[in-house]
Amino acid sequence: MIVVHHLNNSRSQRILWLLEELGIEYEVKRYERDPQTMLAPSALKAVHPLGKSPVITDAEITVAESGAIIEYLVDTYGQGRLVPEAGTPQRLRYTYWLHFAEGSAMLPLLLKLIFNRVETSSMPFFAKPVAKGIARKVKGTFVEPALIQHFDYMNNELAATGWFAGEEFSAADVQMSFPLEAAAARGGLDSKWPHLTDFLQRIHARPAYKRALERGGEYDIIG
Ligand SMILES: N[C@@H](CCC(=O)N[C@@H](CS)C(=O)NCC(=O)O)C(=O)O
């Protein structure tokens, strides 16, 4: 039995969704973030040394890192579903977007989250204007332009078919769901990028997506 070590409001929600799309049985083991620090509980370190989610166990196998988990599940249990045929242009796009989600799309979103926290976190009064000034400068000169550049790019890429890897819905769309949900919740993504907001509406309407939400519980990132 596959066990998904699932942290509330986290990337592991997309793993539950993939398993629902594939119709594979699985168990959810829940972990709760510390409400102050938002970090995962140390119990997750017993599953994988980094103590991050998602991580899955499948008998004696442990797999961490969303993209690797998605590849493992699709390769092991997919029977050719949700992945374009090897050697096709669609397969190359699939691989690209599977990596792009964590390798490129998440970076400016994470920086925005961090610098927003710098602006609002408590510190000695004399340090506050300096910290706020630095945070605003980094966001204005690097983070916000990078977000817009990435949104424009992803929006254009979706224009042709509405899915990241070609005509068909694939596991690359599952992987890309998290950065786009995070972007809509706190990155400024809105209807100026209609193919992206439409993508979110279409995935949220999928029955498997809704079933995964029922299994996973609280998922605030949906925004
Ligand atoms: N690139 C990794 C990122 C994993 C990650 O940072 N997960 C977050 C949840 S969205 C986490 O576990 N945060 C809690 C912590 O770092 O303690 C992946 O895609 O699996």
The ligand as an ORCA input file, in Angstrom:
! r2SCAN-3c Opt
* xyz 0 1
  N      10.905     20.775     -4.066
  C      10.288     20.036     -2.991
  C       9.821     21.036     -1.945
  C       9.327     20.377     -0.671
  C       8.856     21.421      0.334
  O       9.502     22.460      0.532
  N       7.716     21.140      0.967
  C       7.156     22.054      1.921
  C       5.626     21.978      1.850
  S       4.919     22.757      0.472
  C       7.494     21.654      3.346
  O       7.601     20.481      3.635
  N       7.590     22.647      4.243
  C       7.741     22.428      5.642
  C       9.154     22.515      6.109
  O      10.050     22.912      5.323
  O       9.388     22.226      7.293
  C       9.139     19.217     -3.588
  O       8.567     19.608     -4.603
  O       8.832     18.138     -3.056
*
